Amino acid sequence: MPKKVGVLREFKDLSPSEKFATNMKIRMDRLGINQSKLSELSGLPRSTIARCYHADKVPGLDTVGVIAEALGTNISYLLNDNNQLLQMTGVPYIDKAIEYVTFHIFKGPEALPKIQHYFDTDYHLVYADRSISDPTRKGPNLLEEMELNYQQRKSRKALPYVRSASIMGMFICVHINVTTVQNTNMATELPTAVIKDIQTRTVTIMDAWRINRKLEIETPKQLMNEEFKINKRYIKVLYQSQE
C-alpha cells in the first residue's frame, strides 16, 4: 500500500519517478494486483516493474503506456501532478470498488466471481439515453453485460478508465472514458454507451450506481467496514469527441 500524501503540495514536491510510483501503487492496490501479476499483464520484465514500483527510475513513455494499459487506465493518470487517483470519492473502500468493478467488468465472464459480490442478484443495466417507454431501456444482467463487453473488446482501443467519481445519497456517480476503434466491423453500439458511428472517438459516460443504502458521508472512516450492493447502473453518454 503506498504511503498516503497528506496534502496536494507534498505530492507536487515528489520527483517524477515518485509520482509515477505513487499513482501506480494506488492503482495496483485498488485492483488487487501485485508486481508479478502486473508483469504478467503488461509483458514487461519483473525487474522493470520493480524499478518503477520503487521509483528507482523514470520510465519512458512507451513503458508508462504499457503499464497504463495493463492497469486499465491511461498515461496522464499515472503521470498526473494533481494526485487525482487519491481524490475520487475520498472513501477508500468505495474508490477501490469503483476501480475494481470498472476494470473487471470488461474482462469477460471469467472475471464474474471477482465482482459479483458488489451486485444484487436481480441487478440489471439501464440505458438512460433511451426513452422511459422504450422496452430496450432495461439492459442485461451482470453476466450478460460482461459477455457483451468481452465480445466487443476489439471495438475499443483499450479498457475504459475512470475519470472521476462522487457520492450522491443512494447513488455513486462515476465518469468513464471509452475510446472506440476507427473503421471497426464490430457492432457500433457498445453495452456501455450508444455510439452513433464507427469513427474513432472518445466517449465520456456517466455510470450512476443505484445502491441499496444511503451513504451519509460525515467522516470517511465511519464507512471503512460498511458494505453496499449495486441494484442498477444507469449509463448515459455525456460527451463525444472526434479524434
C-alpha angles and dihedrals in degrees: 000000000000120000107260117239111228100212137013092248090061092052091051089054092061120102118255091256091050092049091051092047092049094051091043092052093048091052093046092049093051091050095043092239123147127199094268092051092048089051089053094047095045100037089229121134115267088238091058091050091049093051091050092044093053094041091241092140142017104245121224120249091256090057092044090051093051092048092046092052092048090051093048096245138093136261096255092057093054093045099038121133096208099068090235093165090066093050110059110113093332092235107109100209092046092048089050091049091051094051094040096050094043091050098046100037088074095047097084135251093306088070092056095099090056095061110017092095087070092060136072115241091245094048120143138169121250122208099217091185088071127080118268088238092053109105089210090062088090107076136197130302119252098274092045091048092051091049091051092046091052094046090054097044092113090062091064127073092214142341113301112256136207117253100180143335140200140180120240112177107283093359131081105201116205128184112210133186120217122184116198128203123252120246094005120166091213123107112289095223114076119202089242099050146007104256112193100202143003098253117119108270141152113234124198112208132192107222107189114191113208104207132192098249141034114254113217104199104204100130117002090217089067089066100048096106101029123110134212137187127219110234097179140349119220113202127192133169110244102175140004124196125190113227 
